[in-house]
Amino acid sequence: MLNVPTILLLDEEQLMREATALLLTNRGAKVTKTATLDEALAELGHRTYDVAVIDLSSSSPKCVEILQRMRAHGNVPHRVIVTTSQPLPRHESADFADVIVKPYPFERLLDAVFGVRATRRAAPRSGVFPLVRRITASRRTAQARRGRV
């Protein structure tokens, strides 16, 4: 792998933090998990990150405050992605690379973090229906061999 993105993940909920980190790590990223804004700022002091994924809950500081504190700290990741349960006002969302409203499919987050994939299928395919078609075709072939068609 040539370019491994470094991601700072800020999420207060432990289960979601672990699941999101696992998802991103499985796609090749190096993820640093933090539970609070202070932890995230401390990590920003040690290292430069390509992407910051910030999950906002109702008790989190506002996006503008988080970005201001990152700027004051002197190290803002190249891209900042926010996940939130409420759409952000236009003036707040302007400074972020992407704002993703919950609930969202993980594919949406992957597209935001790694960039939209160039070879995307028109619609997601189910693994069940191609299997059903294959079984049906096998049965027809078997019946044709026995002369029942």
Backbone as ProteinMPNN parsed JSONL, in Angstrom:
{"seq_chain_A": "MLNVPTILLLDEEQLMREATALLLTNRGAKVTKTATLDEALAELGHRTYDVAVIDLSSSSPKCVEILQRMRAHGNVPHRVIVTTSQPLPRHESADFADVIVKPYPFERLLDAVFGVRATRRAAPRSGVFPLVRRITASRRTAQARRGRV", "coords_chain_A": {"N_chain_A": [[0.842, -1.165, 0.0], [0.657, 2.134, -0.941], [-0.008, 4.815, -0.032], [-0.973, 5.354, 3.069], [-3.671, 6.49, 4.771], [-3.792, 8.65, 7.621], [-5.885, 8.808, 10.37], [-7.745, 10.701, 12.631], [-9.969, 9.895, 15.014], [-12.763, 11.013, 16.635], [-15.018, 10.217, 18.925], [-17.564, 9.966, 21.256], [-19.03, 7.754, 22.099], [-18.225, 4.549, 23.025], [-18.673, 2.009, 21.769], [-19.427, 2.674, 19.115], [-17.145, 4.088, 18.413], [-15.184, 2.081, 18.468], [-16.218, 0.339, 16.481], [-16.238, 1.965, 14.186], [-13.522, 2.588, 13.991], [-12.48, 0.025, 13.526], [-13.668, -0.552, 11.047], [-12.461, 1.419, 9.403], [-9.754, 0.795, 9.743], [-9.658, -1.766, 8.66], [-9.857, -1.089, 6.032], [-7.416, -0.124, 5.477], [-6.435, 2.173, 6.747], [-4.618, 4.124, 9.193], [-5.668, 4.468, 12.352], [-6.339, 6.659, 15.012], [-7.905, 6.592, 18.02], [-10.077, 8.656, 19.91], [-11.843, 9.837, 22.786], [-12.652, 12.253, 23.808], [-12.654, 15.824, 23.252], [-10.415, 17.061, 24.32], [-8.57, 14.919, 24.452], [-8.303, 14.477, 21.708], [-7.137, 16.896, 20.897], [-4.732, 16.69, 22.253], [-3.582, 14.529, 20.89], [-3.322, 15.706, 18.385], [-1.232, 17.366, 18.917], [0.922, 15.66, 18.898], [1.137, 14.522, 16.394], [0.578, 14.787, 12.838], [-2.417, 14.62, 11.059], [-4.182, 13.148, 8.302], [-6.94, 13.072, 7.976], [-9.738, 14.016, 9.96], [-12.274, 12.535, 11.764], [-15.133, 13.442, 13.199], [-17.487, 12.749, 15.54], [-20.485, 14.034, 16.484], [-22.399, 14.403, 19.348], [-25.38, 15.204, 21.217], [-24.354, 16.332, 23.521], [-21.876, 17.254, 22.833], [-19.39, 19.818, 22.117], [-20.087, 22.637, 19.955], [-19.599, 22.458, 16.388], [-18.139, 24.616, 15.293], [-16.743, 25.542, 17.518], [-15.099, 23.334, 18.054], [-13.486, 23.269, 15.736], [-12.276, 25.804, 15.956], [-10.796, 25.445, 18.297], [-9.039, 23.469, 17.42], [-7.657, 24.887, 15.456], [-6.507, 26.886, 17.048], [-4.838, 25.323, 18.487], [-3.06, 24.73, 16.576], [-2.814, 22.683, 14.675], [-4.544, 21.44, 12.292], [-6.24, 18.796, 10.744], [-5.978, 17.811, 7.243], [-8.448, 17.263, 6.061], [-11.649, 17.543, 7.458], [-14.22, 15.699, 8.731], [-17.553, 15.558, 9.699], [-19.884, 13.826, 11.659], [-23.247, 13.828, 12.456], [-26.406, 14.118, 14.214], [-28.225, 16.017, 13.499], [-28.73, 18.203, 10.747], [-26.208, 20.589, 9.948], [-26.1, 24.172, 10.324], [-25.665, 26.236, 7.427], [-23.511, 28.106, 7.55], [-21.901, 26.973, 9.487], [-21.164, 24.492, 8.431], [-19.536, 25.063, 6.298], [-16.754, 25.064, 6.662], [-15.969, 22.447, 6.774], [-14.939, 19.324, 5.322], [-16.858, 17.416, 4.797], [-20.195, 16.779, 5.859], [-22.001, 14.46, 7.522], [-25.126, 13.116, 7.998], [-26.684, 11.347, 10.599], [-28.881, 8.499, 10.756], [-26.397, 6.774, 8.892], [-25.179, 4.888, 6.086], [-22.268, 2.826, 6.353], [-20.781, 2.853, 4.042], [-21.075, 5.41, 3.083], [-19.553, 6.917, 4.868], [-17.037, 5.804, 4.334], [-16.698, 6.619, 1.675], [-16.481, 9.375, 2.098], [-14.16, 9.554, 3.662], [-12.101, 8.174, 2.221], [-12.484, 9.099, -0.324], [-14.647, 9.297, -3.15], [-15.299, 6.327, -4.812], [-14.108, 5.479, -8.021], [-15.044, 3.446, -9.662], [-18.007, 2.627, -9.373], [-20.839, 0.678, -8.792], [-24.053, 0.814, -10.378], [-26.283, 0.168, -8.784], [-26.596, -1.339, -5.567], [-25.87, -4.809, -5.343], [-27.552, -7.759, -4.519], [-26.477, -10.638, -2.789], [-28.044, -12.84, -2.771], [-29.995, -13.069, -4.867], [-28.53, -13.461, -7.368], [-27.569, -16.011, -6.774], [-29.937, -17.502, -6.6], [-30.786, -17.316, -9.262], [-28.73, -18.744, -10.484], [-29.106, -21.311, -9.413], [-31.646, -21.893, -10.422], [-31.09, -21.901, -13.185], [-29.349, -24.088, -13.265], [-31.064, -26.179, -12.608], [-32.811, -26.127, -14.822], [-31.004, -26.81, -16.845], [-30.313, -29.416, -16.034], [-32.811, -30.678, -16.263], [-33.203, -30.426, -19.015], [-31.225, -32.084, -19.974], [-32.218, -34.509, -19.215], [-34.341, -34.664, -20.844], [-36.794, -33.493, -20.198], [-37.744, -30.965, -20.716]], "CA_chain_A": [[0.0, 0.0, 0.0], [1.521, 3.284, -1.101], [-0.356, 5.949, 0.81], [-1.872, 4.943, 4.137], [-4.154, 7.7, 5.435], [-3.848, 8.685, 9.083], [-7.195, 9.337, 10.727], [-8.053, 10.982, 14.025], [-11.387, 9.608, 15.222], [-13.29, 11.549, 17.892], [-16.387, 9.725, 19.147], [-17.772, 9.755, 22.696], [-19.6, 6.433, 22.342], [-17.16, 3.57, 22.87], [-19.022, 0.973, 20.796], [-19.336, 3.256, 17.775], [-15.744, 4.43, 18.183], [-14.488, 0.837, 18.138], [-16.726, -0.18, 15.206], [-15.765, 2.845, 13.121], [-12.068, 2.39, 13.883], [-12.272, -1.278, 12.888], [-14.049, -0.397, 9.641], [-11.439, 2.203, 8.707], [-8.502, 0.036, 9.795], [-9.785, -2.857, 7.688], [-9.699, -0.513, 4.689], [-6.023, 0.26, 5.305], [-6.068, 3.427, 7.399], [-4.081, 4.098, 10.553], [-6.669, 5.222, 13.106], [-6.13, 6.987, 16.414], [-9.23, 6.781, 18.615], [-10.171, 9.531, 21.071], [-13.207, 9.931, 23.31], [-12.978, 13.635, 24.162], [-11.977, 16.848, 22.469], [-9.088, 17.272, 24.917], [-7.714, 13.825, 23.971], [-8.04, 14.719, 20.291], [-6.18, 18.002, 20.807], [-3.435, 16.16, 22.693], [-3.062, 13.728, 19.776], [-2.917, 16.632, 17.323], [0.063, 17.908, 19.3], [1.961, 14.652, 18.675], [1.189, 14.0, 15.039], [-0.268, 15.416, 11.824], [-3.369, 13.657, 10.51], [-4.763, 13.462, 6.999], [-8.389, 13.23, 8.112], [-10.346, 13.928, 11.293], [-13.687, 12.166, 11.747], [-15.67, 13.914, 14.473], [-18.879, 12.386, 15.75], [-21.079, 14.975, 17.427], [-23.634, 14.036, 20.035], [-26.043, 16.408, 21.733], [-23.553, 16.928, 24.587], [-20.602, 17.712, 22.292], [-19.314, 21.239, 21.777], [-20.48, 22.909, 18.58], [-18.557, 22.243, 15.384], [-17.301, 25.804, 15.166], [-15.853, 25.564, 18.679], [-14.094, 22.285, 17.871], [-12.553, 23.719, 14.708], [-11.512, 26.922, 16.514], [-9.802, 24.913, 19.247], [-8.006, 22.797, 16.628], [-6.833, 25.937, 14.83], [-5.727, 27.521, 18.113], [-3.815, 24.347, 18.865], [-2.056, 24.841, 15.532], [-2.661, 21.515, 13.829], [-5.838, 20.981, 11.797], [-6.074, 17.813, 9.657], [-6.264, 18.312, 5.899], [-9.89, 17.164, 5.849], [-12.416, 17.306, 8.678], [-15.531, 15.139, 8.428], [-18.397, 15.586, 10.882], [-21.119, 13.046, 11.635], [-24.146, 14.451, 13.417], [-27.8, 13.697, 14.08], [-28.975, 17.153, 12.944], [-27.955, 18.947, 9.743], [-25.579, 21.805, 10.466], [-26.38, 25.399, 9.569], [-24.754, 26.411, 6.293], [-22.299, 28.834, 7.94], [-21.036, 26.073, 10.272], [-20.688, 23.361, 7.638], [-18.67, 25.529, 5.215], [-15.342, 24.795, 6.936], [-15.72, 21.011, 6.865], [-14.896, 18.623, 4.039], [-18.126, 16.713, 4.626], [-21.076, 16.643, 7.019], [-22.816, 13.271, 7.291], [-26.225, 13.078, 8.956], [-27.009, 10.001, 11.082], [-28.07, 7.311, 10.53], [-25.804, 6.731, 7.562], [-24.497, 3.618, 5.809], [-20.82, 2.964, 6.489], [-20.23, 3.175, 2.73], [-21.067, 6.878, 2.975], [-18.384, 7.375, 5.608], [-15.851, 5.374, 3.587], [-16.563, 7.515, 0.532], [-16.025, 10.678, 2.579], [-12.79, 9.442, 4.173], [-11.154, 7.735, 1.199], [-12.83, 9.672, -1.62], [-15.64, 8.483, -3.857], [-14.682, 5.343, -5.701], [-14.359, 5.755, -9.433], [-15.811, 2.356, -10.257], [-19.141, 2.348, -8.493], [-21.96, 0.052, -9.478], [-25.252, 1.651, -10.42], [-27.106, -0.153, -7.622], [-26.005, -2.451, -4.837], [-26.388, -6.109, -5.724], [-27.755, -8.713, -3.441], [-25.807, -11.905, -3.01], [-29.029, -13.918, -2.786], [-30.675, -13.232, -6.145], [-27.708, -14.161, -8.361], [-27.503, -17.419, -6.401], [-31.21, -18.103, -6.988], [-30.766, -17.456, -10.726], [-27.799, -19.821, -10.823], [-29.747, -22.583, -9.06], [-32.722, -22.106, -11.396], [-30.459, -22.268, -14.453], [-28.821, -25.452, -13.106], [-32.201, -27.102, -12.669], [-33.269, -26.193, -16.214], [-30.011, -27.568, -17.588], [-30.461, -30.822, -15.654], [-34.05, -31.172, -16.86], [-33.003, -30.517, -20.453], [-30.4, -33.276, -20.21], [-33.083, -35.693, -19.04], [-35.396, -34.618, -21.862], [-38.063, -33.108, -19.595], [-38.123, -29.587, -21.026]], "C_chain_A": [[0.892, 1.233, 0.0], [1.233, 4.396, -0.104], [-1.394, 5.521, 1.839], [-2.354, 6.199, 4.852], [-4.129, 7.563, 6.955], [-5.114, 9.424, 9.473], [-7.284, 9.521, 12.226], [-9.556, 10.829, 14.182], [-11.794, 10.103, 16.599], [-14.745, 11.13, 18.003], [-16.531, 9.405, 20.625], [-18.281, 8.358, 23.021], [-18.569, 5.352, 22.023], [-17.465, 2.539, 21.794], [-18.901, 1.496, 19.365], [-17.896, 3.628, 17.429], [-14.965, 3.194, 17.759], [-14.91, 0.3, 16.771], [-16.209, 0.654, 14.035], [-14.268, 2.685, 12.909], [-11.753, 1.067, 13.183], [-12.581, -1.205, 11.401], [-12.958, 0.333, 8.86], [-10.094, 1.481, 8.668], [-8.523, -1.104, 8.786], [-9.644, -2.373, 6.255], [-8.296, 0.047, 4.494], [-5.583, 1.535, 5.984], [-5.414, 3.168, 8.752], [-4.954, 5.03, 11.378], [-6.213, 5.425, 14.54], [-7.486, 7.337, 16.988], [-9.133, 7.697, 19.823], [-11.633, 9.646, 21.484], [-13.617, 11.362, 23.637], [-12.197, 14.597, 23.265], [-10.575, 17.104, 23.015], [-8.103, 16.179, 24.499], [-7.328, 14.05, 22.513], [-7.007, 15.83, 20.113], [-4.788, 17.557, 21.24], [-2.791, 15.337, 21.578], [-2.594, 14.612, 18.635], [-1.571, 17.282, 17.632], [1.221, 16.966, 19.01], [2.169, 14.315, 17.206], [0.281, 14.818, 14.123], [-1.142, 14.329, 11.208], [-3.872, 14.126, 9.161], [-6.235, 13.825, 7.134], [-8.764, 13.187, 9.586], [-11.815, 13.585, 11.084], [-14.219, 12.49, 13.136], [-17.139, 13.553, 14.547], [-19.438, 13.308, 16.827], [-22.339, 14.381, 18.039], [-24.228, 15.324, 20.585], [-25.22, 17.096, 22.823], [-22.205, 17.467, 24.1], [-20.594, 19.222, 22.103], [-19.736, 21.43, 20.317], [-19.29, 22.748, 17.647], [-17.597, 23.409, 15.285], [-16.305, 25.867, 16.313], [-14.743, 24.524, 18.533], [-13.042, 22.742, 16.86], [-11.694, 24.886, 15.203], [-10.434, 26.425, 17.472], [-8.689, 24.173, 18.511], [-7.07, 23.82, 15.988], [-5.946, 26.623, 15.864], [-4.589, 26.613, 18.558], [-2.726, 24.282, 17.803], [-1.925, 23.666, 14.595], [-4.033, 20.981, 13.424], [-5.579, 19.96, 10.696], [-6.48, 18.414, 8.311], [-7.758, 18.306, 5.601], [-10.563, 16.836, 7.172], [-13.826, 16.881, 8.265], [-16.318, 15.071, 9.726], [-19.591, 14.671, 10.659], [-21.996, 13.571, 12.765], [-25.576, 13.988, 13.188], [-28.678, 14.787, 13.485], [-28.124, 17.824, 11.862], [-27.401, 20.236, 10.355], [-26.034, 23.018, 9.664], [-25.301, 25.61, 8.508], [-23.448, 27.098, 6.702], [-21.357, 27.963, 8.769], [-20.423, 24.987, 9.407], [-19.702, 23.772, 6.552], [-17.207, 25.154, 5.42], [-14.993, 23.306, 6.934], [-15.739, 20.374, 5.482], [-16.222, 17.941, 3.758], [-18.879, 16.696, 5.945], [-22.024, 15.5, 6.699], [-23.861, 13.184, 8.398], [-26.543, 11.618, 9.287], [-28.494, 9.721, 10.916], [-27.576, 7.291, 9.088], [-25.215, 5.346, 7.335], [-22.989, 3.838, 5.907], [-20.16, 3.282, 5.151], [-20.126, 4.69, 2.535], [-19.855, 7.462, 3.685], [-17.096, 7.003, 4.867], [-15.618, 6.265, 2.373], [-16.019, 8.873, 0.954], [-14.559, 10.628, 3.009], [-11.793, 9.157, 3.051], [-11.39, 8.368, -0.165], [-13.779, 8.735, -2.337], [-14.92, 7.571, -4.828], [-15.074, 5.611, -7.146], [-15.216, 4.665, -10.075], [-16.903, 1.943, -9.297], [-20.236, 1.714, -9.327], [-23.174, 0.95, -9.395], [-26.134, 1.414, -9.199], [-26.445, -1.307, -6.881], [-26.67, -3.763, -5.242], [-26.514, -7.002, -4.517], [-27.019, -9.995, -3.785], [-26.782, -13.061, -3.132], [-29.586, -14.144, -4.186], [-29.8, -13.828, -7.233], [-27.599, -15.65, -8.056], [-28.786, -18.137, -6.801], [-31.255, -18.302, -8.503], [-29.866, -18.603, -11.154], [-28.419, -21.187, -10.539], [-30.852, -22.909, -10.066], [-32.148, -22.534, -12.742], [-29.908, -23.684, -14.396], [-29.937, -26.478, -13.213], [-32.709, -27.244, -14.096], [-32.309, -27.014, -17.062], [-30.135, -29.059, -17.298], [-31.715, -31.422, -16.275], [-33.92, -31.327, -18.36], [-32.179, -31.75, -20.805], [-31.24, -34.556, -20.096], [-34.229, -35.706, -20.034], [-36.742, -34.21, -21.319], [-38.516, -31.712, -20.016], [-39.053, -29.502, -22.193]], "O_chain_A": [[1.78, 1.363, 0.843], [2.137, 4.862, 0.59], [-2.566, 5.348, 1.506], [-1.557, 6.903, 5.472], [-4.41, 6.495, 7.5], [-5.389, 10.518, 8.981], [-6.946, 8.624, 12.998], [-10.327, 11.553, 13.554], [-11.242, 9.671, 17.61], [-15.601, 11.625, 17.27], [-15.726, 8.663, 21.187], [-17.999, 7.83, 24.097], [-18.096, 5.251, 20.891], [-16.595, 2.226, 20.982], [-18.331, 0.826, 18.504], [-17.478, 3.495, 16.279], [-14.181, 3.241, 16.811], [-14.068, -0.143, 15.99], [-15.791, 0.109, 13.013], [-13.8, 2.651, 11.771], [-10.856, 1.006, 12.342], [-11.831, -1.741, 10.584], [-12.579, -0.098, 7.771], [-9.379, 1.551, 7.669], [-7.517, -1.375, 8.13], [-9.344, -3.163, 5.359], [-8.011, 0.635, 3.451], [-4.436, 1.947, 5.808], [-5.631, 2.128, 9.373], [-4.982, 6.237, 11.138], [-5.76, 4.491, 15.201], [-8.149, 8.26, 16.514], [-8.239, 7.552, 20.657], [-12.538, 9.565, 20.654], [-14.809, 11.654, 23.735], [-11.219, 14.223, 22.616], [-9.646, 17.34, 22.243], [-6.938, 16.466, 24.223], [-6.178, 13.842, 22.126], [-6.109, 15.721, 19.279], [-3.786, 17.989, 20.67], [-1.586, 15.44, 21.349], [-1.59, 14.316, 17.986], [-0.855, 17.7, 16.722], [2.366, 17.402, 18.889], [3.249, 13.873, 16.814], [-0.665, 15.458, 14.581], [-0.658, 13.247, 10.877], [-3.979, 15.324, 8.898], [-6.719, 14.759, 6.495], [-8.189, 12.427, 10.364], [-12.517, 14.254, 10.327], [-13.806, 11.887, 14.126], [-17.941, 13.992, 13.722], [-18.924, 13.355, 17.945], [-23.23, 13.915, 17.328], [-23.649, 16.4, 20.437], [-25.36, 18.301, 23.035], [-21.469, 18.075, 24.877], [-21.647, 19.84, 21.946], [-19.736, 20.475, 19.54], [-18.136, 22.881, 18.052], [-16.384, 23.219, 15.202], [-15.142, 26.212, 16.103], [-13.585, 24.798, 18.85], [-11.843, 22.613, 17.107], [-10.503, 24.944, 14.896], [-9.306, 26.917, 17.463], [-7.529, 24.234, 18.919], [-5.851, 23.645, 15.979], [-4.778, 26.91, 15.598], [-3.519, 27.078, 18.952], [-1.609, 23.841, 18.075], [-1.002, 23.642, 13.781], [-4.616, 20.161, 14.134], [-4.779, 20.221, 9.797], [-7.225, 19.393, 8.25], [-8.275, 19.227, 4.968], [-10.11, 15.965, 7.914], [-14.527, 17.599, 7.552], [-15.813, 14.584, 10.737], [-20.236, 14.723, 9.612], [-21.534, 13.737, 13.894], [-25.92, 13.521, 12.102], [-29.777, 14.498, 13.01], [-26.919, 17.993, 12.046], [-28.054, 20.881, 11.176], [-26.32, 22.91, 8.472], [-24.155, 25.2, 8.691], [-22.379, 26.7, 6.238], [-20.147, 28.185, 8.761], [-19.276, 24.599, 9.627], [-19.085, 22.904, 5.936], [-16.488, 24.945, 4.444], [-13.823, 22.952, 7.081], [-16.457, 20.821, 4.587], [-16.665, 17.891, 2.611], [-18.277, 16.611, 7.016], [-22.767, 15.559, 5.719], [-23.528, 13.18, 9.583], [-26.658, 10.771, 8.401], [-29.293, 10.657, 10.936], [-28.27, 7.744, 8.178], [-24.794, 4.692, 8.29], [-22.494, 4.916, 5.579], [-19.101, 3.908, 5.118], [-19.195, 5.179, 1.895], [-19.208, 8.38, 3.18], [-16.17, 7.81, 4.789], [-14.48, 6.626, 2.073], [-15.193, 9.459, 0.255], [-13.804, 11.563, 2.746], [-10.764, 9.824, 2.946], [-10.578, 8.192, -1.073], [-13.721, 7.519, -2.153], [-14.039, 8.002, -5.572], [-16.225, 5.929, -7.447], [-16.033, 4.957, -10.949], [-16.735, 1.016, -8.505], [-20.523, 2.162, -10.437], [-23.314, 1.746, -8.466], [-26.676, 2.366, -8.638], [-25.806, -2.158, -7.499], [-27.881, -3.818, -5.457], [-25.676, -6.99, -3.616], [-26.953, -10.385, -4.95], [-26.396, -14.152, -3.551], [-29.647, -15.283, -4.65], [-30.299, -14.663, -7.989], [-27.542, -16.467, -8.976], [-28.732, -19.265, -7.292], [-31.712, -19.342, -8.977], [-30.196, -19.348, -12.077], [-28.273, -22.114, -11.335], [-30.982, -24.05, -10.509], [-32.679, -23.448, -13.373], [-29.991, -24.413, -15.385], [-29.769, -27.525, -13.838], [-33.006, -28.353, -14.54], [-32.734, -27.814, -17.895], [-30.068, -29.877, -18.216], [-31.686, -32.553, -16.761], [-34.472, -32.268, -18.93], [-32.42, -32.385, -21.831], [-30.997, -35.544, -20.789], [-35.01, -36.657, -20.066], [-37.762, -34.547, -21.921], [-39.632, -31.325, -19.669], [-39.463, -28.406, -22.577]]}, "name": "protein", "num_of_chains": 1, "seq": "MLNVPTILLLDEEQLMREATALLLTNRGAKVTKTATLDEALAELGHRTYDVAVIDLSSSSPKCVEILQRMRAHGNVPHRVIVTTSQPLPRHESADFADVIVKPYPFERLLDAVFGVRATRRAAPRSGVFPLVRRITASRRTAQARRGRV"}
